[in-house]
């Protein structure tokens, strides 16, 4: 038997999900059986799997010790104290961080763990600033709410509390967080303002996305609004607003429209990329707006607020003559 005291960051989640994290080697079918046999209790009483935990609750799991195992460790945790966080912080409060990620930085690794990632630097920063102590948590760690490609720069949202993570995951899923990008494309899109709608299919093996002429199994609708801000020397600075969040969405749609992003090695024009010495797609998530249409709980204070960055190196490089932000 193991006993857990529910902290603020554990509160609000379903008890079956908490139990699954606490006993990672326990099969889902057995977990449900232990609920039926009343071997999982909250505050000494039998509990249903979908009941929500509250701060101060005591959870007891009367299950074999082997199912708990040893939690997967990120070495001995010493890196939290020794890593010197390198972050360009756009905004911070007790619940979240908005960080301006530089191109070339991984949000996190696909496998294993590395301190050479954005999430590692964020966790070290929150730990060192006193906002999180893994020794005091049962399951929570600061986490990214959205990700952008390694070669793309811009704003990434990180949740410092479990409540913020739950709310933001829901709001991003329901499109209540508006994301706007700046990009440099080859040529000038016509008309200068419009909407791109395509069916996109991702080939997971090739890690490449293809435009399909119509809806088919595996293809998802992608919708992007665009606006040409400036054109110069065969290039255009374009603002894009996402209405969906498909993989490589802007890169694929702009290329399909005949205006690939400069520097894009996957969907772009390699001859032009070499001529201008650009080896990463010129794409930057420069603005976020919280546009909540339903209750946001502890994050309601963010509603209707926008956050943006003006330090977009490629915009200044190719369009230096006048301001391009509204």
Secondary structure, DSSP 8 states (H G I E B T S, - for coil): -EEEE--TTTTTSBHHHHHHHHTTTS-HHHHHHHHHTT-EEETTEE--TT-B--TT-EEEE-S-GGGT-----STTSTHHHH------EEEE-SSEEEEEE-TT--SS-SSS--SSSHHHHHHHHHHHTTS--GGG-SS---EES----TT-EEEEEEESSHHHHHHHHHHHHTT-EEEEEEEEEES--SSSEEEEEEEEEEETTTTEEEEESS--TTEEEEEEEEEEEEEETTEEEEEEEESS--TTHHHHHHHHTT--BTT-TTTS-HHHHHHTT--S--EEEEEEEE--SS--GGGGGGTT-EEE----HHHHHH--SS----
